[in-house]
Amino acid sequence: MEIVASNHNKEMCSYKETHPKTQIILCHTSRPILSYLNSLYYRLDGHFRKIPTYVISTDGMTFKNFDIEDHSDFMGDPQVDQQAVVICLENLGWLKYDHLNNMYINWIGDIYKGEVYQKRWRDHTYWAHYPSVQLRECAILLKEVCDNLGIPLKLLGHNVKVEGTETFTGIVSRSNYNELWTDVSPSFDFNKLKKYIDEEKGI
């Protein structure tokens, strides 16, 4: 696994405070990775603090924004943010079909040309695909982070809202916290991710 360190000022986007880490939160970018990273690094003149710890591109490249011991304001709840490492996957999220131009686009008009997953969920029907290479890199990163921080390498394993998600020790998705969030989406293959995790564990 190759991890690329971001070139922004980490002091401006994260807090160097030591809190026990008990959870990894999976989410997605809802836009192409370059525009997503630029929106993180240059918003508020570089002082934007709702930044994930890692971002994984669709081709499997991992970007590290700050140290795993630190945290940002990504979730907007200090209790959750302090205990979590956030891994954000490049994915356009929910899509809408443009009948006039015969194409799928995301919420800001980015054109999506990949595989489309269809399922009605949280008021949307079409979803961008998470490639296998991305899930494989995610599994590698999850094992590394869990090993380094002593977080159990176990998945909540679905994207449905669960009361008390903040108390779960292991790996969750942002959509487990709130029914308004749509990441990770129905196209996320939890079984495939678990298979890759088991392979990393040598099972």
PyMOL commands that set and color helices and strands:
alter all, ss='L'
color gray80, all
select helices_A, chain A and resi 10-13+33-46+78-83+132-149+165-167+174-176+190-201
alter helices_A, ss='H'
color red, helices_A
select strands_A, chain A and resi 3-5+23-28+54-56+62-64+84-89+94-98+103-105+111-112+116-121+124-128+170-173
alter strands_A, ss='S'
color yellow, strands_A
deselect
rebuild
show_as cartoon
